[in-house]
Amino acid sequence: MKTVRKSALAVLAMSAMLPLLAQASNPAITDTLTADPAALVDGDTVYLYTGHDEAKDNKDFYRMNKWLVFSSQDMVHWKNEGSPLAVKDFKWAKSDAWAGHVVKKNGKYYWYVTVRHRDINGFAIGVAVSDSPTGPFKDALGKALISNDMTTDTEIDWDDLDPAVFIDEDGQAYLFWGNTKPRYAKLKDNMVELDGPIHSLDLPNFTEAIYVHKHGDYYYLTYSMGFPEKTAYAMSKSIDGPWEYKGILNELAGNSNTNHQSIIEFKDRSFFIYHNGGTPQGGSFRRSVCIDDLHYNPDGTIQRIVMTSEGVDPVQSGVSRETAAN
């Protein structure tokens, strides 16, 4: 009888955990549309910064006027922290709250974003600042950090997209960005001025969504290639390169023409954060953020991402989905 009672209690205890585990799925956020993810680990919390698709249907185009913030302590349960930044907060900007990236430096949070300039033809990069990871954020410069008249070596006016900042171990910050042509430049310690010239990179079949992170002895540069987009990556022993192309990291999202990634390490696990059009009315202009595990090989190369419907297990949960199933 005691054995039966213990078994019953074990089943009840496991059943209580199942709803928690069942909430792990892709897309990771379903109560609103999210795109172009950028994640920041700050202590025991991950802050997820996204764009917000407002297209009414998939015959529309990108309608994006503001950015969103979410927070989580386990990579599964996400709290909607609202919208602390919008295009209207940049008086010099006209429209299009496209991809951005947030980093922390000297106790402040800097949000680098893509917008269309009001007075200078083309897209531009602005930077906002806050004392809190959830805002409110305000324009840190009152003007663009990068505008299209600074990058005249392409014929298009959308070559200044998708800013991403990497801060090296020595504290030096680098701004990466670009569409059709990848670029980078050093940032001054104040994080709102370039420190030197703009450099170009040589990456095969580069489209956009450049992102840099470091793991172990290697720097990794990931980016979207082709169109519809896949995610590729390159490796280097130096932030200044040379970058060795390593191949495809993530395949086509299937129902989204774009593929935009963020890679983080949190509580001894690595995560690949991206978007697809996986909600019932989703698509290329109505996207949603997804999260899957990322794994490194012993030689430092990265295993190809397996996009799942199940998503990731909660960090430090002690119980995996497979254990619960058994």
GUTOR-987795 format. One record per residue: chain; x, y, z of N, C-alpha, C in turn. Coordinates in steps of 0.2 Angstrom, whole numbers, plus 5000, padded with zeros to 4 digits. Example, Ala and Ser with C-alpha at 12.3 -4.5 7.8 and 13.67 -1.06 7.14 Angstrom:
<atoms>
["A" [5066 4972 5039] [5062 4978 5039] [5066 4984 5039]];
["A" [5064 4989 5035] [5068 4995 5036] [5064 5000 5039]];
</atoms>
This chain:
<atoms>
["A" [5004 4994 5000] [5000 5000 5000] [5004 5006 5000]];
["A" [5010 5006 5004] [5014 5012 5004] [5017 5013 4997]];
["A" [5019 5007 4994] [5022 5008 4987] [5018 5011 4982]];
["A" [5011 5009 4983] [5006 5012 4978] [5005 5020 4980]];
["A" [5005 5021 4986] [5004 5028 4988] [5010 5032 4986]];
["A" [5016 5030 4987] [5022 5033 4984] [5022 5034 4977]];
["A" [5020 5029 4973] [5020 5030 4966] [5014 5035 4964]];
["A" [5009 5035 4967] [5004 5040 4966] [5006 5047 4967]];
["A" [5009 5048 4973] [5012 5054 4974] [5017 5057 4969]];
["A" [5021 5052 4967] [5026 5054 4962] [5023 5056 4955]];
["A" [5018 5052 4953] [5014 5054 4947] [5011 5061 4948]];
["A" [5008 5062 4954] [5005 5069 4955] [5010 5074 4955]];
["A" [5016 5073 4958] [5022 5078 4958] [5024 5079 4951]];
["A" [5025 5074 4947] [5027 5075 4940] [5022 5078 4936]];
["A" [5015 5077 4937] [5010 5080 4933] [5010 5088 4935]];
["A" [5011 5089 4941] [5012 5096 4942] [5017 5100 4939]];
["A" [5022 5096 4937] [5028 5100 4933] [5026 5100 4925]];
["A" [5022 5096 4923] [5020 5095 4916] [5018 5102 4913]];
["A" [5013 5105 4916] [5011 5112 4913] [5017 5117 4912]];
["A" [5021 5117 4917] [5027 5121 4917] [5031 5119 4910]];
["A" [5032 5113 4910] [5036 5111 4904] [5033 5111 4897]];
["A" [5026 5111 4898] [5022 5111 4891] [5022 5118 4889]];
["A" [5024 5123 4893] [5024 5130 4890] [5030 5131 4886]];
["A" [5035 5127 4886] [5041 5128 4882] [5039 5126 4875]];
["A" [5039 5130 4870] [5037 5129 4863] [5039 5134 4859]];
["A" [5039 5133 4852] [5041 5138 4847] [5035 5139 4843]];
["A" [5033 5145 4842] [5036 5151 4844] [5036 5152 4852]];
["A" [5041 5155 4854] [5042 5156 4862] [5037 5161 4865]];
["A" [5035 5166 4861] [5031 5171 4863] [5025 5171 4858]];
["A" [5019 5170 4860] [5013 5170 4856] [5008 5175 4857]];
["A" [5008 5179 4862] [5003 5184 4864] [5004 5190 4859]];
["A" [5009 5191 4856] [5010 5197 4851] [5015 5195 4846]];
["A" [5016 5198 4841] [5021 5197 4836] [5027 5200 4837]];
["A" [5033 5196 4836] [5039 5198 4838] [5044 5196 4832]];
["A" [5049 5200 4831] [5054 5199 4826] [5061 5202 4827]];
["A" [5066 5200 4824] [5073 5202 4824] [5075 5202 4832]];
["A" [5076 5196 4835] [5077 5196 4842] [5085 5198 4843]];
["A" [5085 5201 4849] [5092 5203 4852] [5091 5201 4859]];
["A" [5096 5197 4862] [5095 5195 4869] [5101 5198 4873]];
["A" [5100 5200 4879] [5105 5202 4884] [5105 5198 4890]];
["A" [5110 5195 4893] [5110 5192 4899] [5113 5197 4904]];
["A" [5109 5198 4909] [5111 5203 4914] [5109 5200 4921]];
["A" [5114 5197 4924] [5114 5194 4931] [5110 5187 4930]];
["A" [5104 5186 4933] [5101 5180 4933] [5095 5181 4928]];
["A" [5095 5186 4924] [5089 5187 4920] [5091 5188 4912]];
["A" [5087 5186 4908] [5088 5187 4901] [5083 5192 4898]];
["A" [5085 5197 4895] [5081 5202 4892] [5081 5201 4885]];
["A" [5075 5200 4882] [5074 5199 4875] [5071 5206 4872]];
["A" [5075 5208 4867] [5073 5214 4864] [5071 5213 4856]];
["A" [5065 5215 4854] [5062 5213 4848] [5059 5219 4844]];
["A" [5058 5218 4838] [5054 5222 4834] [5047 5220 4835]];
["A" [5042 5224 4832] [5035 5222 4833] [5031 5222 4826]];
["A" [5030 5217 4823] [5026 5217 4817] [5019 5219 4818]];
["A" [5017 5223 4814] [5010 5226 4814] [5006 5225 4808]];
["A" [5009 5221 4803] [5006 5220 4796] [4999 5216 4798]];
["A" [4994 5219 4794] [4987 5215 4795] [4987 5208 4792]];
["A" [4991 5207 4787] [4991 5201 4784] [4997 5200 4780]];
["A" [4998 5194 4777] [5005 5193 4774] [5005 5195 4766]];
["A" [5000 5199 4764] [5000 5203 4758] [5003 5210 4759]];
["A" [5003 5212 4765] [5006 5218 4767] [5013 5218 4767]];
["A" [5017 5223 4770] [5024 5224 4770] [5026 5225 4777]];
["A" [5032 5226 4779] [5034 5227 4786] [5031 5233 4789]];
["A" [5026 5233 4793] [5024 5238 4797] [5026 5238 4804]];
["A" [5031 5242 4806] [5035 5242 4812] [5036 5249 4815]];
["A" [5033 5250 4821] [5033 5257 4823] [5037 5257 4830]];
["A" [5038 5252 4834] [5040 5252 4840] [5044 5245 4842]];
["A" [5048 5245 4847] [5051 5239 4849] [5048 5237 4856]];
["A" [5049 5230 4857] [5047 5227 4863] [5052 5224 4868]];
["A" [5051 5223 4874] [5055 5220 4879] [5052 5214 4883]];
["A" [5055 5209 4883] [5053 5203 4888] [5058 5201 4892]];
["A" [5057 5198 4898] [5062 5196 4902] [5060 5188 4905]];
["A" [5065 5185 4907] [5065 5178 4909] [5070 5176 4913]];
["A" [5069 5171 4918] [5074 5168 4922] [5076 5161 4920]];
["A" [5071 5158 4915] [5072 5151 4914] [5072 5150 4906]];
["A" [5071 5155 4902] [5071 5154 4895] [5065 5152 4892]];
["A" [5060 5150 4896] [5054 5147 4894] [5048 5152 4896]];
["A" [5048 5155 4902] [5042 5159 4904] [5045 5166 4903]];
["A" [5041 5170 4899] [5043 5177 4897] [5038 5182 4899]];
["A" [5041 5187 4903] [5036 5192 4905] [5037 5198 4900]];
["A" [5031 5200 4898] [5031 5206 4893] [5032 5212 4897]];
["A" [5037 5216 4896] [5039 5222 4899] [5037 5228 4896]];
["A" [5033 5227 4890] [5030 5233 4886] [5035 5235 4881]];
["A" [5034 5242 4879] [5037 5245 4874] [5041 5251 4876]];
["A" [5047 5251 4878] [5050 5257 4881] [5054 5261 4875]];
["A" [5053 5260 4869] [5056 5264 4864] [5052 5263 4857]];
["A" [5051 5269 4854] [5048 5269 4847] [5051 5273 4842]];
["A" [5049 5273 4836] [5052 5278 4831] [5051 5285 4833]];
["A" [5045 5286 4836] [5044 5293 4838] [5048 5296 4843]];
["A" [5052 5292 4846] [5057 5294 4851] [5063 5297 4848]];
["A" [5064 5296 4842] [5070 5299 4838] [5067 5304 4833]];
["A" [5068 5310 4835] [5064 5316 4832] [5067 5317 4824]];
["A" [5073 5314 4823] [5076 5314 4816] [5074 5309 4812]];
["A" [5070 5304 4815] [5068 5298 4811] [5061 5298 4808]];
["A" [5060 5295 4803] [5053 5296 4800] [5049 5289 4801]];
["A" [5052 5283 4801] [5048 5277 4801] [5052 5271 4802]];
["A" [5049 5265 4802] [5052 5259 4802] [5056 5257 4808]];
["A" [5053 5254 4813] [5057 5252 4819] [5060 5245 4817]];
["A" [5065 5245 4814] [5068 5238 4812] [5073 5236 4817]];
["A" [5077 5231 4815] [5081 5227 4819] [5086 5231 4824]];
["A" [5087 5229 4830] [5091 5233 4834] [5095 5228 4839]];
["A" [5099 5231 4844] [5103 5227 4848] [5105 5231 4854]];
["A" [5105 5227 4860] [5106 5231 4866] [5112 5228 4870]];
["A" [5116 5232 4872] [5122 5230 4876] [5122 5235 4883]];
["A" [5126 5232 4888] [5127 5236 4894] [5134 5238 4895]];
["A" [5135 5244 4896] [5142 5247 4897] [5142 5252 4902]];
["A" [5146 5252 4907] [5147 5256 4913] [5140 5258 4916]];
["A" [5136 5252 4917] [5130 5253 4921] [5124 5256 4917]];
["A" [5125 5257 4911] [5120 5260 4907] [5118 5255 4901]];
["A" [5112 5255 4898] [5110 5251 4893] [5109 5255 4887]];
["A" [5112 5252 4881] [5112 5256 4875] [5109 5252 4870]];
["A" [5104 5255 4866] [5100 5251 4862] [5101 5254 4855]];
["A" [5104 5250 4850] [5106 5253 4844] [5100 5250 4839]];
["A" [5097 5254 4835] [5092 5253 4831] [5092 5255 4824]];
["A" [5088 5252 4820] [5087 5254 4813] [5081 5258 4812]];
["A" [5082 5263 4809] [5076 5268 4807] [5077 5271 4800]];
["A" [5071 5273 4797] [5072 5277 4791] [5073 5285 4793]];
["A" [5078 5288 4790] [5080 5295 4792] [5074 5300 4789]];
["A" [5073 5305 4793] [5068 5310 4790] [5071 5314 4785]];
["A" [5077 5316 4785] [5080 5321 4781] [5085 5319 4776]];
["A" [5089 5313 4778] [5094 5310 4774] [5091 5304 4771]];
["A" [5091 5304 4764] [5088 5298 4761] [5091 5291 4763]];
["A" [5087 5286 4765] [5089 5280 4767] [5088 5278 4774]];
["A" [5090 5272 4776] [5090 5270 4783] [5096 5272 4787]];
["A" [5095 5273 4793] [5100 5275 4797] [5100 5271 4804]];
["A" [5106 5272 4808] [5106 5269 4814] [5106 5274 4820]];
["A" [5102 5273 4824] [5102 5277 4830] [5103 5274 4836]];
["A" [5105 5277 4842] [5106 5274 4848] [5102 5277 4854]];
["A" [5099 5273 4858] [5095 5276 4864] [5099 5273 4870]];
["A" [5097 5276 4876] [5101 5274 4882] [5096 5274 4888]];
["A" [5097 5270 4893] [5093 5270 4899] [5097 5267 4905]];
["A" [5095 5269 4910] [5098 5266 4917] [5095 5260 4918]];
["A" [5090 5257 4915] [5087 5251 4916] [5086 5247 4910]];
["A" [5087 5240 4911] [5086 5236 4905] [5079 5236 4902]];
["A" [5074 5238 4905] [5067 5238 4903] [5065 5246 4901]];
["A" [5070 5250 4902] [5068 5257 4900] [5065 5261 4906]];
["A" [5063 5267 4904] [5062 5270 4897] [5069 5272 4894]];
["A" [5069 5271 4887] [5075 5273 4884] [5074 5280 4880]];
["A" [5079 5284 4880] [5079 5290 4876] [5084 5291 4871]];
["A" [5083 5295 4866] [5088 5296 4861] [5095 5299 4864]];
["A" [5100 5295 4863] [5107 5297 4867] [5111 5302 4863]];
["A" [5109 5303 4856] [5113 5308 4852] [5109 5314 4850]];
["A" [5102 5313 4848] [5098 5318 4845] [5100 5318 4838]];
["A" [5103 5313 4835] [5105 5313 4828] [5107 5306 4827]];
["A" [5108 5304 4820] [5109 5297 4819] [5117 5296 4820]];
["A" [5118 5290 4822] [5125 5288 4823] [5128 5286 4816]];
["A" [5124 5282 4812] [5126 5281 4805] [5120 5283 4801]];
["A" [5122 5286 4795] [5117 5288 4790] [5120 5286 4784]];
["A" [5115 5286 4779] [5117 5283 4772] [5122 5288 4768]];
["A" [5123 5294 4770] [5128 5298 4767] [5135 5297 4769]];
["A" [5135 5292 4775] [5142 5290 4777] [5144 5284 4774]];
["A" [5140 5280 4770] [5142 5274 4767] [5139 5274 4760]];
["A" [5143 5277 4756] [5141 5279 4749] [5144 5274 4744]];
["A" [5147 5268 4746] [5150 5264 4742] [5145 5258 4739]];
["A" [5139 5259 4740] [5133 5255 4737] [5128 5259 4734]];
["A" [5124 5257 4730] [5119 5260 4726] [5113 5260 4729]];
["A" [5112 5256 4734] [5105 5255 4738] [5105 5260 4744]];
["A" [5099 5262 4746] [5098 5266 4752] [5097 5262 4758]];
["A" [5097 5255 4758] [5095 5251 4764] [5101 5247 4766]];
["A" [5107 5250 4765] [5113 5246 4767] [5115 5247 4774]];
["A" [5112 5252 4778] [5114 5253 4785] [5108 5250 4789]];
["A" [5108 5243 4790] [5103 5240 4793] [5107 5235 4799]];
["A" [5102 5233 4804] [5104 5228 4808] [5110 5229 4812]];
["A" [5111 5234 4816] [5116 5236 4821] [5117 5230 4826]];
["A" [5123 5228 4827] [5124 5224 4833] [5131 5226 4836]];
["A" [5131 5226 4843] [5137 5228 4846] [5140 5223 4850]];
["A" [5147 5222 4849] [5151 5217 4853] [5156 5221 4857]];
["A" [5156 5219 4864] [5161 5222 4868] [5166 5217 4870]];
["A" [5172 5218 4868] [5177 5213 4870] [5179 5213 4877]];
["A" [5183 5208 4879] [5185 5207 4886] [5190 5213 4888]];
["A" [5193 5217 4884] [5196 5222 4886] [5192 5229 4886]];
["A" [5186 5228 4885] [5181 5234 4886] [5180 5237 4879]];
["A" [5184 5236 4874] [5183 5239 4868] [5176 5237 4864]];
["A" [5172 5242 4862] [5166 5240 4859] [5166 5241 4851]];
["A" [5163 5237 4848] [5163 5237 4841] [5156 5237 4838]];
["A" [5154 5241 4833] [5148 5241 4830] [5148 5237 4823]];
["A" [5144 5232 4822] [5144 5229 4816] [5137 5230 4813]];
["A" [5136 5231 4806] [5130 5232 4803] [5131 5231 4796]];
["A" [5125 5231 4792] [5125 5231 4785] [5120 5227 4781]];
["A" [5119 5229 4775] [5115 5225 4771] [5118 5225 4764]];
["A" [5119 5219 4761] [5123 5217 4755] [5130 5219 4756]];
["A" [5132 5223 4760] [5139 5224 4762] [5140 5225 4770]];
["A" [5144 5220 4773] [5145 5220 4780] [5150 5225 4782]];
["A" [5149 5229 4787] [5154 5234 4790] [5155 5233 4797]];
["A" [5160 5236 4800] [5161 5237 4807] [5166 5243 4808]];
["A" [5165 5245 4814] [5169 5251 4817] [5170 5251 4824]];
["A" [5175 5253 4827] [5176 5254 4834] [5171 5259 4837]];
["A" [5169 5258 4843] [5165 5264 4846] [5170 5267 4852]];
["A" [5169 5273 4853] [5172 5276 4859] [5169 5274 4865]];
["A" [5172 5275 4871] [5170 5272 4877] [5163 5275 4879]];
["A" [5161 5281 4876] [5155 5284 4878] [5149 5280 4874]];
["A" [5151 5276 4869] [5146 5271 4866] [5142 5275 4861]];
["A" [5143 5281 4860] [5139 5285 4855] [5143 5288 4850]];
["A" [5149 5287 4849] [5153 5290 4844] [5158 5284 4841]];
["A" [5159 5285 4834] [5164 5280 4831] [5171 5282 4833]];
["A" [5175 5277 4834] [5182 5278 4836] [5186 5276 4830]];
["A" [5187 5280 4825] [5191 5278 4819] [5186 5276 4813]];
["A" [5189 5274 4808] [5186 5273 4801] [5181 5267 4801]];
["A" [5177 5267 4796] [5172 5261 4795] [5176 5256 4790]];
["A" [5176 5250 4792] [5179 5245 4789] [5174 5240 4785]];
["A" [5176 5237 4780] [5172 5232 4776] [5174 5225 4778]];
["A" [5170 5220 4777] [5171 5213 4778] [5170 5209 4772]];
["A" [5173 5204 4771] [5173 5200 4766] [5169 5193 4768]];
["A" [5163 5193 4767] [5159 5187 4769] [5155 5184 4763]];
["A" [5155 5178 4762] [5152 5175 4756] [5144 5176 4756]];
["A" [5141 5178 4751] [5134 5178 4750] [5130 5182 4756]];
["A" [5134 5187 4758] [5131 5191 4764] [5125 5195 4762]];
["A" [5119 5195 4766] [5113 5199 4765] [5113 5204 4771]];
["A" [5112 5201 4777] [5111 5206 4783] [5111 5202 4789]];
["A" [5109 5205 4795] [5109 5202 4801] [5115 5199 4804]];
["A" [5120 5204 4804] [5127 5202 4806] [5127 5202 4814]];
["A" [5130 5197 4817] [5130 5197 4824] [5137 5193 4826]];
["A" [5140 5196 4832] [5146 5193 4834] [5146 5191 4841]];
["A" [5149 5185 4843] [5149 5183 4850] [5156 5180 4850]];
["A" [5158 5178 4857] [5164 5174 4858] [5162 5169 4863]];
["A" [5166 5163 4861] [5165 5157 4865] [5172 5154 4865]];
["A" [5174 5153 4871] [5181 5150 4872] [5186 5154 4869]];
["A" [5190 5151 4864] [5196 5155 4861] [5194 5158 4855]];
["A" [5187 5157 4852] [5185 5160 4846] [5180 5165 4846]];
["A" [5181 5170 4841] [5175 5174 4839] [5171 5171 4834]];
["A" [5165 5172 4834] [5160 5170 4829] [5156 5175 4826]];
["A" [5156 5175 4820] [5152 5180 4816] [5146 5176 4812]];
["A" [5140 5178 4814] [5134 5175 4811] [5131 5180 4807]];
["A" [5127 5178 4801] [5124 5183 4797] [5119 5179 4793]];
["A" [5114 5183 4790] [5109 5180 4785] [5113 5180 4778]];
["A" [5112 5175 4775] [5114 5174 4768] [5109 5172 4763]];
["A" [5109 5175 4757] [5105 5174 4752] [5098 5177 4753]];
["A" [5093 5175 4749] [5086 5177 4750] [5081 5172 4746]];
["A" [5077 5169 4750] [5075 5169 4757] [5082 5167 4761]];
["A" [5082 5169 4767] [5088 5169 4771] [5089 5163 4775]];
["A" [5096 5160 4774] [5098 5156 4779] [5103 5159 4783]];
["A" [5105 5156 4789] [5110 5159 4793] [5117 5155 4792]];
["A" [5122 5159 4791] [5129 5156 4790] [5133 5159 4796]];
["A" [5139 5156 4796] [5144 5158 4801] [5151 5158 4799]];
["A" [5155 5162 4802] [5163 5162 4801] [5166 5162 4808]];
["A" [5172 5160 4809] [5176 5160 4815] [5183 5163 4814]];
["A" [5185 5166 4820] [5192 5169 4820] [5195 5169 4826]];
["A" [5201 5170 4827] [5205 5170 4833] [5206 5178 4835]];
["A" [5203 5182 4831] [5204 5189 4832] [5198 5193 4830]];
["A" [5196 5198 4834] [5190 5202 4832] [5191 5205 4825]];
["A" [5197 5207 4823] [5198 5210 4817] [5199 5205 4811]];
["A" [5198 5199 4813] [5199 5194 4807] [5206 5191 4806]];
["A" [5207 5187 4801] [5203 5186 4796] [5197 5181 4798]];
["A" [5192 5181 4795] [5186 5177 4797] [5186 5171 4792]];
["A" [5186 5165 4795] [5185 5159 4791] [5178 5156 4790]];
["A" [5175 5156 4784] [5169 5154 4783] [5168 5147 4785]];
["A" [5163 5145 4789] [5162 5138 4791] [5155 5135 4788]];
["A" [5151 5139 4785] [5145 5136 4782] [5138 5138 4785]];
["A" [5133 5134 4783] [5127 5136 4786] [5126 5134 4793]];
["A" [5123 5138 4797] [5121 5137 4804] [5114 5135 4805]];
["A" [5110 5139 4801] [5102 5138 4802] [5099 5138 4795]];
["A" [5095 5133 4794] [5091 5133 4787] [5086 5138 4786]];
["A" [5083 5138 4781] [5077 5143 4780] [5072 5142 4785]];
["A" [5069 5147 4787] [5064 5147 4792] [5057 5144 4789]];
["A" [5057 5144 4782] [5051 5140 4779] [5046 5145 4777]];
["A" [5043 5148 4782] [5037 5153 4781] [5039 5160 4783]];
["A" [5046 5161 4783] [5048 5168 4783] [5054 5169 4779]];
["A" [5054 5174 4775] [5059 5176 4770] [5066 5178 4774]];
["A" [5065 5181 4780] [5071 5183 4784] [5073 5178 4789]];
["A" [5079 5179 4791] [5082 5174 4797] [5086 5179 4801]];
["A" [5084 5180 4807] [5088 5185 4811] [5090 5182 4818]];
["A" [5096 5182 4820] [5098 5178 4825] [5101 5182 4831]];
["A" [5101 5179 4837] [5105 5181 4843] [5107 5175 4846]];
["A" [5113 5175 4849] [5116 5169 4852] [5119 5171 4859]];
["A" [5117 5168 4864] [5119 5169 4871] [5121 5163 4875]];
["A" [5125 5164 4880] [5126 5159 4885] [5122 5161 4891]];
["A" [5119 5156 4894] [5115 5158 4900] [5115 5152 4905]];
["A" [5118 5152 4911] [5118 5147 4916] [5120 5140 4913]];
["A" [5126 5141 4909] [5130 5135 4907] [5127 5132 4901]];
["A" [5122 5136 4897] [5119 5133 4891] [5119 5138 4886]];
["A" [5120 5136 4880] [5120 5141 4874] [5113 5140 4870]];
["A" [5111 5146 4868] [5104 5147 4865] [5105 5151 4858]];
["A" [5101 5148 4853] [5100 5151 4847] [5093 5154 4847]];
["A" [5093 5161 4846] [5086 5164 4846] [5085 5167 4839]];
["A" [5079 5166 4836] [5078 5168 4829] [5071 5169 4828]];
["A" [5068 5170 4822] [5061 5171 4821] [5059 5167 4816]];
["A" [5052 5165 4816] [5049 5162 4810] [5042 5165 4809]];
["A" [5038 5163 4805] [5031 5165 4804] [5026 5160 4807]];
["A" [5028 5157 4813] [5025 5150 4815] [5018 5151 4818]];
["A" [5016 5157 4819] [5009 5157 4822] [5004 5156 4817]];
["A" [4997 5154 4819] [4992 5153 4813] [4992 5158 4808]];
["A" [4992 5164 4809] [4992 5169 4804] [4999 5172 4803]];
["A" [5004 5168 4804] [5011 5171 4803] [5013 5171 4796]];
["A" [5019 5174 4795] [5022 5174 4789] [5028 5179 4788]];
["A" [5030 5180 4783] [5036 5185 4782] [5035 5192 4785]];
["A" [5029 5194 4785] [5028 5201 4788] [5024 5200 4795]];
["A" [5023 5194 4797] [5020 5193 4804] [5024 5188 4807]];
["A" [5030 5190 4810] [5034 5185 4813] [5034 5184 4820]];
["A" [5037 5178 4823] [5037 5177 4830] [5044 5174 4832]];
["A" [5047 5176 4838] [5053 5174 4840] [5053 5166 4843]];
["A" [5058 5163 4841] [5059 5156 4843] [5066 5155 4846]];
["A" [5066 5150 4850] [5072 5148 4854] [5074 5141 4854]];
["A" [5080 5139 4852] [5082 5132 4852] [5089 5132 4855]];
["A" [5091 5126 4856] [5098 5125 4859] [5104 5125 4854]];
["A" [5109 5128 4856] [5115 5128 4852] [5121 5124 4855]];
["A" [5124 5120 4851] [5130 5116 4853] [5136 5117 4849]];
["A" [5142 5117 4853] [5148 5118 4850] [5152 5111 4850]];
["A" [5155 5110 4844] [5160 5104 4844] [5166 5105 4848]];
["A" [5170 5099 4849] [5176 5100 4853] [5181 5105 4849]];
["A" [5181 5105 4843] [5186 5109 4839] [5183 5117 4839]];
["A" [5178 5118 4842] [5175 5125 4842] [5170 5127 4837]];
["A" [5169 5122 4832] [5164 5124 4827] [5157 5122 4830]];
["A" [5152 5125 4827] [5145 5125 4829] [5141 5119 4826]];
["A" [5138 5115 4829] [5133 5111 4826] [5127 5114 4823]];
["A" [5125 5112 4817] [5119 5115 4814] [5113 5115 4818]];
["A" [5110 5121 4818] [5104 5122 4823] [5098 5117 4821]];
["A" [5095 5114 4825] [5089 5110 4824] [5083 5114 4826]];
["A" [5079 5117 4822] [5073 5120 4823] [5068 5116 4826]];
["A" [5065 5117 4832] [5060 5113 4834] [5053 5116 4836]];
["A" [5048 5112 4836] [5042 5115 4839] [5041 5115 4846]];
["A" [5045 5111 4849] [5045 5110 4857] [5049 5116 4860]];
["A" [5054 5119 4857] [5058 5124 4860] [5063 5121 4865]];
["A" [5065 5125 4870] [5070 5123 4875] [5067 5121 4882]];
["A" [5071 5117 4885] [5069 5115 4892] [5071 5121 4897]];
["A" [5067 5122 4902] [5069 5127 4907] [5076 5127 4909]];
["A" [5080 5132 4910] [5086 5131 4913] [5086 5130 4920]];
["A" [5090 5125 4923] [5090 5123 4930] [5084 5121 4932]];
["A" [5080 5117 4928] [5074 5115 4930] [5074 5108 4934]];
["A" [5080 5104 4932] [5081 5098 4936] [5077 5092 4932]];
["A" [5072 5094 4928] [5068 5089 4925] [5067 5091 4917]];
["A" [5070 5086 4913] [5069 5088 4906] [5063 5085 4903]];
["A" [5061 5087 4897] [5055 5085 4894] [5055 5077 4894]];
["A" [5061 5074 4892] [5061 5067 4891] [5060 5064 4898]];
["A" [5063 5066 4903] [5062 5063 4910] [5054 5063 4912]];
["A" [5051 5069 4910] [5044 5070 4912] [5040 5065 4908]];
["A" [5042 5064 4902] [5038 5059 4898] [5039 5052 4900]];
["A" [5044 5050 4903] [5045 5043 4906] [5042 5043 4913]];
</atoms>
